[in-house]
Amino acid sequence: GGFVTANGATETSGEVTWSGDIVASATIVFTATVKDKSDLYGDTVTNTAEYTSDNAGSGADQAAFTIIDDPEYKIYLPLVFRNHSS
């Protein structure tokens, strides 16, 4: 696991930090990969974004999701016929 797209962000001890100036309505995207760890199934991950603004003060918001083990997702390898006549 690790950052795929960091856009200047850093990660230390599981916490992602980014600092910089953005214009109103801008979007900053951070993409990371994680390893499938079945011992985390059922855990809830909460992402918290905190901001400080010169003209609008400061604040924070959160988004949470639960890690699930979905048995519906399966990978099937193709069946390969060698020297097969039809």
Secondary structure as GFF3:
##gff-version 3
##sequence-region A 1 86
A	DSSP	beta_strand	2	5	.	.	.	ID=ss1
A	DSSP	beta_strand	10	12	.	.	.	ID=ss2
A	DSSP	beta_strand	15	17	.	.	.	ID=ss3
A	DSSP	beta_strand	31	33	.	.	.	ID=ss4
A	DSSP	three_ten_helix	38	40	.	.	.	ID=ss5
A	DSSP	beta_strand	44	53	.	.	.	ID=ss6
A	DSSP	beta_strand	57	66	.	.	.	ID=ss7
###
